[in-house]
Amino acid sequence: MINRVLFPILGMGLPQPKIEVSGLYYDYKFKQLPVHQQDRQIDLRFATLMADLNLPLREAHDAVNDAVMAGLAFIKLRQLQRR
């Protein structure tokens, strides 16, 4: 989203790769499912993700709160991937 604003000003976007937290969470949950249940839907709602990862849920749809929660989820998911 920030690249949409930056590109007209700078002629380029941010150089960092985009990481989708819901994608990391999906991969984490998918690996936990037994083979016979891997066709099951995985709930990717932010509130579900935060509760499942045992992280605090802040008021949603606020830029700062959403960024903090996404950051917490990212850190937790990276830690869980390393196990």
C-alpha positions as CSV (number, residue, x, y, z in Angstrom):
1,M,0.0,0.0,0.0
2,I,2.8,2.4,0.8
3,N,4.4,1.8,-2.6
4,R,1.3,3.3,-4.2
5,V,2.1,6.6,-2.5
6,L,5.9,6.4,-2.8
7,F,6.1,5.4,-6.5
8,P,4.8,8.8,-7.9
9,I,7.1,10.7,-5.5
10,L,10.3,8.7,-5.7
11,G,9.8,6.8,-9.0
12,M,10.3,3.5,-7.0
13,G,8.8,1.5,-4.2
14,L,10.4,0.1,-1.1
15,P,13.2,-2.4,-1.8
16,Q,12.2,-4.8,1.0
17,P,10.3,-8.0,0.0
18,K,6.6,-8.1,0.9
19,I,5.7,-10.8,3.4
20,E,2.1,-11.8,3.8
21,V,1.5,-12.7,7.4
22,S,-1.7,-14.7,6.6
23,G,0.4,-16.7,4.1
24,L,2.9,-17.6,6.9
25,Y,0.0,-18.5,9.2
26,Y,-1.6,-20.7,6.4
27,D,1.7,-22.6,5.9
28,Y,2.0,-23.1,9.7
29,K,-1.5,-24.4,10.1
30,F,-1.4,-26.6,6.9
31,K,1.7,-28.4,8.2
32,Q,-0.1,-29.2,11.4
33,L,-3.1,-30.9,9.6
34,P,-3.1,-34.6,9.1
35,V,-2.9,-35.6,5.4
36,H,-6.6,-36.6,5.3
37,Q,-7.7,-33.1,6.5
38,Q,-5.5,-31.0,4.3
39,D,-8.4,-30.1,2.0
40,R,-10.0,-28.3,4.9
41,Q,-10.5,-24.6,5.0
42,I,-8.1,-22.6,7.2
43,D,-9.6,-19.6,8.9
44,L,-7.3,-16.6,8.1
45,R,-9.2,-13.9,9.9
46,F,-6.9,-11.7,11.9
47,A,-8.7,-12.3,15.2
48,T,-8.5,-16.1,14.7
49,L,-4.8,-15.8,13.9
50,M,-4.0,-13.7,16.9
51,A,-6.0,-16.0,19.3
52,D,-4.5,-19.1,17.9
53,L,-1.0,-17.7,18.3
54,N,-1.9,-16.6,21.9
55,L,-1.1,-12.9,21.0
56,P,-2.9,-9.8,22.3
57,L,-5.7,-8.5,20.1
58,R,-5.8,-4.7,19.9
59,E,-8.6,-2.7,18.4
60,A,-8.6,-3.5,14.6
61,H,-8.8,-1.1,11.6
62,D,-6.3,1.3,13.1
63,A,-3.1,1.7,11.3
64,V,-0.8,1.5,14.3
65,N,-2.7,-1.4,16.0
66,D,-2.9,-3.4,12.8
67,A,0.9,-2.8,12.2
68,V,1.7,-3.9,15.8
69,M,-0.4,-7.0,15.6
70,A,1.0,-7.9,12.2
71,G,4.5,-7.5,13.5
72,L,3.8,-9.6,16.6
73,A,2.3,-12.3,14.4
74,F,5.2,-12.2,12.1
75,I,7.7,-12.6,14.9
76,K,5.8,-15.5,16.5
77,L,5.4,-17.3,13.2
78,R,9.1,-17.0,12.4
79,Q,9.9,-18.5,15.8
80,L,7.4,-21.3,15.3
81,Q,9.0,-22.0,11.8
82,R,12.4,-22.5,13.4
83,R,11.2,-25.2,15.7
